[in-house]
Amino acid sequence: MPQGRRKVPFSAKAKKMQLQNKRKMKGGVPNFVVRGDSEGETSGINTINKQPSSQKGRGNANRYALQFHRETEAEIRERKEAARHALLSLPETSLEIDGNTYFPPDLDFPKRPPWNFDMSREELEAREHRYFNEYLSDLEKKYDRKELSYFELNLETWRQLWRVLEMSDIILIIVDIRYAALMFPPSLYHHVQKLDKSMILVLNKIDLCPAPVVAAWMHYFKERYPSLHILIFTSFPSYNIRGNQENRTGLQTRRRRGKLRMAAEGAQKLLEACKDIVKDEVDLSSWQSKISEEMETEYECDDLEIEETVEMKKVDTSYIEHVRYREGALTIGCIGQPNVGKSSLMNAIMGKKVVSVSRTPGHTKHFQTIYLTSNVRLCDCPGLVFPSKVPKTLQVLMGSYPIAQLREPYSAIQFLGERMDLPHLLQIKHPEGDEEWSAMDICDGWAQKRGFFTARTSRLDSYRAANHLLRMALDGKICLCMRPAGYSNNKELWENHEYVETVHWVQAKGQEKNTDLKDGTESSDEESDTSEKQISHENTGEKSEGDSEEEDDDEEEESVSAVGYSNKFMGLDTSD
């Protein structure tokens, strides 16, 4: 028998204190939420997804962690109480938004202070710190914190934006078409104009939005920002989607194809915009050849792999003097808020996975430089939440704030429930048999249907159900599309607009091959229509036995929802 001290009973309280001491020694905190630390954070700031790290400065693992203002307990209680009130059915016009309402002219974003090559690194960083603190102080004097949205408070992340703006020849700002005006800060557009650089706006994820709404947003931006080049894009055109796949419950679903092909239609539009900007100063023939070869290639199976070398370089841009089209190369900087699909867009343009993607905001920590061809490179900037007056509930639906870190998800469900018929869409029953629904009732009903119960008391886990519904909304399974102001009055105009045909071309409608990969037989048009109708039931989130609750971000096959079912409650005709 080994010599030594005999084991003694160890209480749960003592174990808890032991874990707390370990976290304190490692520099970490429970639940990854910071309530102030030794690195200059105040008690009113949340650091999202903070990792235990004993290092400081440039070696700190939390150097690029998302930082937002922390909400008070009174605000949380007020929202929870409002979520128990009966939902009010709002008219269709409640989906119409105007970007100027959420981005006042005097609400600017932090810009890099003046610097020169005679300054040392320490002097430059001290000046940037001083400027950023003054910027935040001025912002607090002008606006009440409750007025402002969540926005990035980490100086290191803003530095990444400054680097990308300095080194890029063309600025590519990417927005989610479902919330286009809420993700486009006019102050960034005017700043890029002062830098004498061109800007391209990419309306991404158009596969989740009806074509007339996409056309309306294109007209909205062209009318307000004349010098802005506007493109529409989807990383998953129809040929990257596999149809007529039956899951274990017997429902028809559409899934992402195993091997990602280049979104050639969107890449062609981007190439044309770049050609229009650079003229003959940069030779883009190699990029054109790459796209033409992709469009002419016919893929007979999903297992076809194309070997292609992708060169990724890490460039030190701490001190860089921009030279337009340096050495005959074009640099395109990709900027946007979290979850707009920047990394997915780069993968789709390349035709293969070169950048990791995730639904979690803040996944991209440092900007990445990827060579598309020998003289065209893309810079992927980390997702940045710009200061605005966008409601926090909308920011949650937009994906600007990590859903897993939400302290109160019910107000976002209330926003959805007031604009969509969620009980009918989700096919849930009222937990108390009542006819009036509240946001909390919807969460309880979904928890009851999915079997979400708490571990100890076996009560309905409404918090987990709310998080699950928000993830479905983020993925497009519950698809809410905001529209420009005045859309409802001119619906017929947008349904017959000339841009609608362009939207269908980028979506590659009509190019998909409804081929069963297992037996090689092609599906008829009638079967395809049936699949589109049956796919709507996948939006209810039903999963078969054995399906995991957590979805892998890098999973090869992922269910993709149809737009028509979720939008028909708001009067959108998606039959086109």
C-alpha positions in Angstrom: 0.0 0.0 0.0 1.5 3.4 -1.0 2.7 5.5 1.8 1.2 9.0 2.3 -1.7 10.9 3.5 -5.1 9.1 3.4 -7.9 10.7 1.3 -10.4 12.8 3.2 -13.9 13.9 2.2 -13.9 16.9 -0.2 -17.0 19.0 -0.2 -18.4 20.6 -3.3 -17.8 24.1 -1.8 -14.2 23.3 -1.3 -13.9 22.0 -4.9 -15.5 25.2 -6.2 -13.0 27.3 -4.3 -10.1 25.2 -5.6 -11.2 25.8 -9.2 -11.7 29.5 -8.6 -8.1 29.7 -7.3 -6.8 27.8 -10.3 -8.5 30.1 -12.7 -7.2 33.1 -10.8 -3.6 31.8 -11.0 -3.9 31.1 -14.7 -5.4 34.6 -15.4 -8.7 33.2 -16.6 -12.2 33.9 -15.4 -15.3 31.6 -15.2 -17.8 31.7 -18.1 -15.4 33.7 -20.3 -16.9 37.0 -19.1 -14.6 39.8 -17.8 -15.6 42.1 -15.1 -12.4 44.2 -15.2 -8.8 43.0 -15.2 -5.3 44.4 -14.8 -5.0 45.3 -18.5 -7.0 48.5 -18.4 -10.5 47.2 -18.8 -13.3 48.8 -16.9 -16.0 47.1 -14.9 -18.6 47.9 -17.6 -16.9 45.9 -20.4 -17.4 42.3 -21.5 -14.5 40.5 -23.2 -16.1 37.7 -25.3 -14.5 34.2 -25.4 -11.6 35.2 -23.1 -9.0 32.4 -22.9 -6.7 31.7 -19.9 -3.4 33.3 -20.5 -0.5 34.4 -18.3 1.2 36.3 -21.1 0.8 40.0 -21.7 1.3 42.3 -24.6 1.8 40.8 -28.1 1.9 37.2 -26.8 -1.5 37.5 -25.1 -4.1 35.1 -26.4 -6.8 37.6 -25.7 -5.2 40.4 -27.7 -7.9 40.4 -30.3 -10.9 39.3 -28.2 -14.2 41.0 -28.8 -15.0 43.7 -26.2 -18.5 45.3 -25.7 -20.1 47.4 -23.0 -21.8 45.3 -20.3 -25.5 45.6 -19.7 -26.8 46.3 -16.2 -28.9 43.9 -14.3 -31.9 46.3 -14.4 -31.8 46.3 -18.2 -31.8 42.5 -18.3 -34.7 42.2 -15.9 -36.7 44.8 -17.9 -36.2 42.8 -21.1 -37.1 39.5 -19.5 -40.3 41.0 -18.2 -41.2 42.5 -21.6 -40.7 39.0 -23.1 -43.6 37.7 -21.0 -46.1 40.2 -22.5 -48.4 39.1 -25.4 -46.9 39.6 -28.9 -48.3 42.3 -31.1 -48.6 41.5 -34.8 -46.8 44.3 -36.6 -47.6 45.3 -40.2 -45.3 44.6 -43.2 -43.9 48.1 -43.1 -42.2 47.3 -39.8 -39.5 45.5 -41.8 -38.6 48.7 -43.7 -35.5 50.5 -42.5 -33.5 53.6 -43.4 -29.8 53.5 -42.8 -29.5 57.2 -41.9 -31.7 56.6 -38.8 -29.1 54.3 -37.3 -25.9 56.1 -38.5 -26.1 59.8 -37.5 -23.6 62.1 -39.4 -21.7 62.9 -36.2 -21.3 59.2 -35.2 -17.9 58.3 -36.6 -15.6 55.3 -36.2 -12.0 55.5 -34.8 -9.3 56.3 -37.3 -5.6 55.9 -37.1 -4.0 59.1 -35.8 -1.2 60.8 -37.9 2.2 59.1 -37.7 5.5 59.1 -39.5 8.6 56.9 -39.9 10.6 58.9 -37.4 8.3 57.6 -34.6 9.3 54.4 -32.7 6.8 51.6 -32.1 6.3 52.6 -28.5 5.6 56.2 -29.4 3.1 55.2 -32.1 1.3 52.7 -29.8 1.1 55.3 -27.0 -0.4 57.9 -29.4 -3.0 55.3 -30.7 -3.9 54.4 -27.1 -4.4 58.1 -26.2 -6.4 58.8 -29.3 -8.7 55.8 -28.7 -9.4 56.7 -25.1 -10.2 60.2 -26.1 -12.5 58.9 -28.8 -14.4 56.8 -26.3 -14.7 59.7 -23.9 -16.1 62.0 -26.5 -18.6 59.3 -27.6 -19.9 58.9 -24.0 -20.3 62.7 -23.7 -22.4 62.9 -27.0 -24.5 59.8 -26.5 -26.1 57.8 -23.7 -24.8 54.3 -23.6 -28.3 52.9 -23.9 -28.7 54.7 -27.3 -25.7 53.1 -28.8 -25.4 49.6 -30.2 -22.8 47.0 -29.2 -19.5 48.1 -30.9 -15.9 47.0 -30.8 -13.9 48.4 -27.8 -10.7 46.5 -28.5 -8.1 48.8 -29.9 -6.1 45.9 -31.4 -9.0 45.0 -33.6 -9.4 48.5 -34.9 -5.7 48.5 -35.7 -6.3 45.6 -38.0 -8.8 47.7 -39.9 -6.3 50.6 -40.2 -3.7 48.2 -41.6 -6.1 46.9 -44.2 -7.3 50.3 -45.2 -3.7 51.5 -45.6 -2.4 48.6 -47.7 -5.4 48.0 -50.0 -5.9 49.5 -53.4 -9.7 48.6 -53.5 -11.9 48.3 -50.4 -14.4 45.5 -50.5 -17.1 46.0 -47.8 -19.4 43.0 -47.4 -22.8 43.1 -45.9 -25.6 40.5 -45.3 -28.4 41.3 -47.7 -31.0 40.6 -45.0 -29.7 43.6 -42.9 -27.9 45.6 -45.6 -28.4 49.1 -44.4 -27.7 48.2 -40.8 -24.2 46.9 -41.8 -23.0 49.7 -44.0 -21.6 52.6 -42.1 -21.6 55.8 -44.2 -18.7 57.2 -42.3 -16.5 54.4 -43.7 -17.6 55.2 -47.2 -16.7 58.9 -46.8 -13.4 58.0 -45.2 -12.4 55.7 -48.1 -13.3 58.6 -50.5 -10.9 60.9 -48.6 -8.2 58.2 -49.0 -8.8 58.4 -52.8 -9.5 54.7 -53.0 -12.3 52.9 -54.7 -14.9 50.9 -52.7 -17.0 47.9 -53.8 -20.1 47.0 -51.8 -20.9 43.3 -51.9 -24.5 42.3 -51.0 -23.8 38.8 -49.8 -26.1 35.8 -49.0 -28.6 36.7 -51.7 -29.7 33.0 -51.7 -31.5 33.8 -48.4 -33.4 36.8 -49.8 -36.1 37.1 -52.5 -34.9 38.6 -55.8 -37.2 41.7 -55.6 -35.9 42.7 -52.2 -32.3 42.3 -53.5 -33.2 44.5 -56.5 -34.6 47.1 -54.1 -31.5 47.2 -52.0 -29.3 47.5 -55.1 -31.3 50.6 -56.1 -31.2 52.0 -52.5 -27.3 52.0 -52.4 -26.9 53.2 -56.0 -29.1 56.2 -55.4 -27.5 57.2 -52.1 -23.8 56.5 -52.9 -23.1 57.3 -56.6 -19.4 56.4 -56.6 -20.0 53.1 -54.9 -19.6 49.9 -57.1 -22.3 47.4 -56.1 -22.2 43.7 -56.5 -24.4 40.8 -55.4 -22.9 37.5 -54.3 -23.7 34.1 -52.8 -21.2 31.6 -51.7 -23.7 28.9 -52.4 -25.3 29.2 -55.9 -27.6 26.4 -56.9 -24.8 24.2 -58.3 -23.2 24.1 -54.8 -26.4 22.8 -53.4 -27.5 19.2 -53.6 -31.3 18.6 -53.7 -33.7 15.8 -53.2 -31.9 14.3 -50.3 -34.1 12.5 -47.8 -33.2 12.4 -44.2 -34.3 9.7 -41.6 -37.6 11.5 -40.8 -38.6 11.3 -44.5 -38.4 15.0 -45.1 -36.8 16.4 -48.3 -33.8 18.7 -47.7 -31.2 20.5 -49.6 -27.6 20.2 -48.5 -24.3 21.7 -49.4 -22.3 19.7 -51.9 -19.3 17.9 -50.6 -16.7 19.7 -52.7 -17.1 23.5 -52.9 -16.9 24.9 -56.5 -16.0 28.4 -57.3 -19.0 30.8 -57.3 -18.0 31.8 -60.8 -20.9 34.1 -61.5 -20.2 36.3 -58.4 -16.4 36.1 -59.1 -17.0 37.3 -62.7 -19.0 40.3 -61.4 -16.2 41.2 -59.0 -13.6 40.9 -61.7 -15.6 43.2 -64.0 -15.8 45.8 -61.2 -12.0 45.6 -60.6 -11.3 46.0 -64.3 -13.5 49.1 -64.4 -11.4 50.6 -61.5 -7.8 49.6 -62.4 -8.2 50.1 -66.2 -5.0 48.9 -67.8 -2.7 49.5 -64.8 -2.9 45.9 -63.6 -3.0 42.8 -65.8 -6.0 40.7 -64.6 -5.9 38.2 -67.5 -4.8 35.4 -65.2 -7.9 35.9 -63.0 -10.1 36.0 -66.0 -8.7 32.8 -67.3 -9.2 31.1 -64.0 -12.9 32.1 -63.9 -13.5 31.2 -67.6 -12.0 27.8 -67.0 -14.2 27.2 -64.0 -17.4 28.3 -65.9 -16.6 26.0 -68.9 -15.8 23.0 -66.7 -18.5 20.4 -66.3 -18.4 18.5 -63.1 -19.9 15.0 -63.3 -19.4 14.1 -59.7 -18.8 15.8 -56.4 -15.6 13.9 -55.7 -13.6 15.7 -58.4 -10.7 17.5 -56.7 -8.6 20.2 -58.4 -5.1 20.5 -57.0 -4.1 24.2 -56.7 -1.5 25.8 -54.7 -2.6 28.7 -52.6 0.1 31.1 -51.3 -0.6 32.7 -48.0 1.8 35.3 -46.7 2.0 37.1 -43.4 3.0 40.7 -44.1 4.2 43.1 -41.4 2.1 46.2 -42.0 2.8 48.1 -38.7 4.6 50.8 -40.7 3.7 50.7 -44.4 3.5 53.5 -47.0 0.9 52.7 -49.5 1.9 52.7 -53.2 -1.0 52.1 -55.6 -0.7 48.8 -57.5 2.8 48.1 -56.0 4.9 46.0 -58.4 1.9 45.5 -60.7 -0.2 43.8 -58.1 -3.7 44.5 -57.0 -4.6 44.4 -53.3 -8.2 44.0 -52.3 -9.2 44.5 -48.7 -12.3 42.7 -47.4 -14.1 44.5 -44.6 -17.4 43.8 -42.8 -19.1 43.1 -39.6 -19.0 39.6 -38.0 -21.0 36.9 -39.8 -21.5 38.7 -43.1 -19.6 35.9 -44.8 -16.2 37.4 -45.6 -14.3 34.2 -45.2 -16.9 32.2 -47.0 -16.8 34.7 -49.9 -13.0 34.3 -50.2 -13.4 30.5 -50.2 -16.1 30.7 -52.8 -13.9 33.0 -55.0 -11.0 30.6 -54.7 -13.1 27.5 -55.3 -11.7 25.7 -52.3 -11.3 26.3 -48.5 -8.4 28.6 -47.8 -9.8 30.5 -44.8 -11.5 28.9 -41.8 -15.1 30.0 -41.1 -17.3 30.0 -38.0 -20.6 31.4 -36.9 -18.9 32.8 -33.8 -18.2 36.5 -34.0 -14.5 37.2 -33.6 -13.4 33.9 -35.2 -10.9 35.7 -37.5 -8.4 37.2 -35.1 -5.8 38.8 -37.5 -6.1 39.9 -41.0 -5.0 37.3 -43.5 -3.4 37.8 -46.9 -4.2 35.3 -49.7 -3.0 35.4 -53.3 -5.9 34.7 -55.7 -3.5 34.8 -58.6 0.2 35.9 -58.9 -0.8 39.6 -59.0 -4.1 39.7 -57.1 -4.2 39.3 -53.4 -7.1 39.4 -50.9 -6.8 40.7 -47.3 -9.4 39.3 -44.9 -9.9 41.8 -42.1 -11.4 40.6 -38.7 -15.1 41.3 -38.3 -15.7 44.8 -36.8 -18.9 46.1 -35.2 -19.0 49.8 -36.0 -20.6 52.3 -33.6 -24.3 52.9 -34.5 -27.8 53.2 -33.1 -28.9 49.7 -34.3 -31.1 48.1 -31.6 -29.2 45.4 -29.7 -31.9 42.8 -30.5 -31.3 43.3 -34.2 -27.6 43.0 -33.7 -28.1 39.6 -32.1 -30.1 38.5 -35.2 -27.5 40.0 -37.5 -24.8 37.8 -35.7 -22.8 40.8 -34.4 -22.9 39.4 -30.9 -22.2 35.8 -30.0 -25.4 34.0 -29.3 -23.7 31.7 -26.8 -22.7 34.7 -24.6 -26.2 36.3 -24.5 -27.5 36.9 -21.0 -31.1 37.6 -22.3 -32.1 36.1 -25.7 -35.8 36.5 -25.3 -36.1 40.1 -26.7 -34.6 38.9 -30.0 -37.3 36.2 -30.1 -39.9 38.8 -29.4 -38.6 40.9 -32.4 -39.0 37.8 -34.6 -42.4 36.9 -33.2 -43.9 40.3 -33.8 -42.9 40.1 -37.5 -43.4 36.4 -38.3 -45.9 33.8 -37.4 -43.5 31.7 -35.4 -46.0 29.3 -33.8 -47.3 28.3 -37.3 -43.8 28.3 -38.8 -42.4 26.1 -36.1 -45.6 24.0 -35.7 -45.6 24.3 -31.9 -48.4 24.1 -29.4 -48.9 26.6 -26.6 -47.5 25.1 -23.4 -50.6 26.3 -21.4 -53.1 25.8 -24.2 -53.7 29.6 -24.5 -54.4 31.5 -27.7 -52.2 34.5 -26.9 -48.4 34.0 -27.4 -45.5 35.7 -25.8 -41.8 35.4 -26.6 -41.4 33.2 -23.6 -44.3 31.0 -24.7 -42.6 30.4 -28.0 -39.4 29.4 -26.3 -41.3 27.0 -24.0 -43.2 25.6 -26.9 -40.0 25.0 -28.9 -38.3 23.5 -25.8 -41.3 21.1 -25.4 -41.2 20.0 -29.0 -37.4 19.5 -29.1 -37.2 18.0 -25.6 -35.1 20.7 -24.0 -35.4 20.2 -20.2 -33.2 21.3 -17.4 -31.0 18.7 -15.8 -32.0 18.8 -12.2 -35.7 19.9 -12.1 -36.7 18.7 -15.6 -38.3 22.1 -16.3 -38.6 23.4 -19.9 -35.3 24.9 -20.8 -36.5 28.1 -22.4 -33.0 29.6 -22.5 -31.6 26.8 -24.6 -34.7 26.9 -26.9 -34.2 30.6 -27.4 -30.6 30.1 -28.3 -31.5 27.4 -30.7 -34.1 29.6 -32.5 -31.6 32.4 -32.8 -29.1 30.1 -34.4 -31.7 29.0 -36.9 -32.4 32.6 -37.7 -28.7 33.3 -38.1 -28.4 30.3 -40.5 -31.4 31.4 -42.5 -33.6 28.6 -41.5 -35.9 31.2 -40.0 -35.3 33.9 -42.6 -36.1 37.5 -41.8 -35.3 40.0 -44.5 -35.3 43.7 -43.8 -36.3 46.0 -46.7 -35.5 49.6 -47.8 -38.0 52.3 -46.8 -41.0 52.4 -49.2 -40.7 48.9 -50.5 -44.3 47.9 -49.7 -45.6 50.8 -51.8 -43.6 49.8 -54.9 -43.7 46.0 -54.6 -44.8 45.4 -58.2 -42.0 47.7 -59.5 -39.3 45.6 -57.7 -40.9 42.3 -58.8 -40.5 43.3 -62.4 -37.3 45.2 -62.1 -34.4 44.6 -64.5 -32.1 43.7 -61.6 -34.2 40.6 -60.8 -32.7 38.8 -63.9 -29.2 39.6 -62.7 -30.0 38.2 -59.3 -31.2 35.0 -60.8 -28.0 34.7 -62.9 -25.7 35.1 -59.8 -27.8 32.6 -57.9 -27.2 30.3 -61.0 -30.9 29.4 -61.1 -31.6 26.9 -63.8 -28.0 25.6 -63.8 -28.4 23.1 -61.0 -28.3 19.4 -61.9 -31.0 17.6 -60.0 -29.1 14.4 -60.0 -29.2 11.7 -57.4 -25.5 11.0 -56.7 -26.3 7.5 -55.5 -28.0 6.0 -58.5 -27.2 8.6 -61.2 -30.8 9.2 -62.2 -32.1 12.7 -62.9 -35.1 14.2 -61.1 -38.0 15.6 -63.0 -39.1 19.2 -62.7 -42.2 18.1 -60.9 -40.1 16.3 -58.3 -37.9 19.4 -57.9 -40.9 21.6 -57.2 -42.1 19.0 -54.6 -38.7 19.2 -53.0 -38.9 23.0 -52.7 -42.3 22.7 -50.9 -41.2 19.9 -48.6 -37.9 21.6 -47.7 -39.8 24.2 -45.7 -40.5 21.7 -43.0 -36.7 21.5 -42.4 -37.0 25.1 -41.1 -38.9 23.8 -38.1 -35.6 22.4 -36.9 -36.7 18.7 -36.7 -33.8 16.4 -36.2 -33.7 12.7 -36.4 -32.5 10.4 -33.7 -28.8 10.4 -33.3 -28.3 13.9 -34.8 -26.0 16.0 -32.7 -27.3 19.2 -31.2 -24.1 21.1 -32.0 -23.3 21.8 -35.6 -19.7 21.8 -36.8 -18.8 25.0 -38.6 -16.5 23.1 -41.0 -19.0 20.3 -41.7 -19.1 19.3 -45.3 -22.9 18.9 -45.5 -25.2 21.5 -43.9 -28.9 21.9 -44.3 -29.9 25.0 -46.3 -33.4 26.4 -46.0 -35.7 27.7 -48.6 -36.7 31.4 -48.4 -40.3 31.0 -49.5 -41.8 29.3 -46.4 -40.5 31.7 -43.8 -41.2 34.8 -45.8 -44.7 34.1 -46.9 -46.1 35.4 -43.6 -44.8 38.9 -44.4 -46.5 38.9 -47.8 -43.4 38.3 -49.9 -44.0 36.5 -53.2 -41.0 34.2 -53.6 -42.3 32.2 -56.5 -39.8 33.8 -58.8 
